Amino acid sequence: MTDPNPNKPKHFSMVRQFHLADVLTLGNAACGTAAIFAATSFVATRVRGFFLAGCALIFLALVFDVLDGRVARWRQKQSLLGRELDSLSDVISFGVAPAVMAYTIGMNSLLDIPVLLYFVACGVSRLARFNVTAEELSAGGDKVKYFEGTPIPTSVLLVTFLAYIVATRPWGSPLPLGTLVFGPISFHPAVLVFALSGTLMVSKSLRIPKW
């Protein structure tokens, strides 16, 4: 029987559209969100274990991030939905979460905050650029041949740096490289690693082969 109204919107269950790879991607997002919760618990309780658990969750998010792509290619279930889920999850786990974690350990002065915001903005921009250029970069194939700029999951190196600070220094101790004071405003040079990471992510001259 012909549908009398072929232009009406098609309703479907989003859950039915999810594949195994998408579930792994959501695991990535969940780990990043839980890492933020852990970092705020660290501030509230001053228990290092919360922060270090948050760092471990970021690494678990990286595992999910690697697996979702491999599973999608293995099952031949790659989709635009999966690509968008991956980018949104990466923003949480490798952009927002590391910035929040840096803030909670003391990189939170009026001059530190713009650096952390710059880092997150670079991560968002890098993922958006990848999504709109992925077809061009794949040269007609199923897989992108190289990254323009460093991938946002490289922020796990920043998380490792933060974990080292928390594990080796008591609460409230100075951050590495100390503090610069400009009248009533302070600045922590250690936050510049986030500026460097963000800049490398949006660099178009830096091409990294994708395996």
C-alpha positions, 0 to 999 in steps of 0.5 A, spaced: 500 500 500 502 506 498 503 511 503 498 517 502 503 522 505 510 520 503 513 527 505 512 526 513 518 525 517 520 518 518 520 516 526 525 511 528 529 509 534 535 512 535 538 506 539 536 501 533 541 506 529 547 504 534 552 499 532 557 496 537 562 501 535 558 507 537 557 503 544 564 503 545 564 511 543 559 512 548 564 509 553 569 514 551 564 520 553 562 516 559 569 516 561 571 523 560 565 525 564 567 521 570 574 524 570 571 530 571 567 528 576 573 525 579 577 531 579 571 535 582 571 530 588 579 531 589 578 538 590 572 537 595 576 532 599 583 533 597 584 525 596 589 524 591 586 517 589 580 521 586 584 525 581 589 519 579 582 515 578 580 521 573 587 520 569 586 513 569 579 514 566 582 518 561 586 513 558 581 508 558 577 513 554 583 513 549 582 505 549 575 506 547 577 511 542 582 506 539 577 500 539 571 504 536 574 505 530 577 498 529 571 495 530 567 500 525 572 498 520 572 490 522 564 490 522 564 495 516 559 499 520 562 506 519 557 512 519 556 519 519 553 518 526 559 514 528 563 520 526 559 525 530 559 521 536 566 520 536 568 527 535 563 529 541 566 524 545 573 526 544 571 533 546 569 531 552 575 526 554 581 529 551 579 537 551 574 539 556 576 534 561 584 535 561 582 543 562 578 542 568 583 537 571 588 542 570 584 548 573 582 543 579 590 542 581 591 550 581 592 552 574 586 557 575 588 564 575 585 570 571 591 569 566 591 561 566 584 560 564 584 563 557 590 558 556 585 553 558 579 556 554 584 556 548 586 549 548 579 547 548 577 551 543 583 548 539 580 541 540 573 543 538 576 546 531 581 541 530 575 536 530 570 540 526 575 541 521 577 533 520 569 532 520 568 537 514 575 535 510 575 527 512 572 525 505 578 529 501 583 527 506 581 520 505 582 521 497 576 517 495 578 511 500 575 509 506 580 511 511 583 518 512 591 517 510 593 523 515 592 528 520 592 535 519 595 537 526 596 533 532 590 528 534 586 531 540 587 524 544 594 526 544 592 530 550 593 524 554 600 526 555 598 533 558 594 528 563 600 524 564 603 531 566 598 533 571 598 526 574 605 526 575 604 533 579 599 530 583 602 524 585 609 527 587 607 534 590 602 535 596 596 539 596 597 546 595 604 546 593 607 550 588 606 548 580 612 546 576 616 552 573 613 556 579 608 562 579 609 569 575 606 575 579 603 581 575 601 586 581 594 582 583 594 577 577 598 571 577 600 566 572 603 559 572 607 558 566 606 550 567 599 552 563 603 553 557 603 546 555 596 546 554 597 552 549 602 548 545 598 542 545 592 546 542 597 550 537 599 543 534 592 541 534 590 546 529 596 547 525 595 545 518 603 545 516 603 539 521 601 532 517 601 526 521 600 519 518 594 515 520 595 508 521 
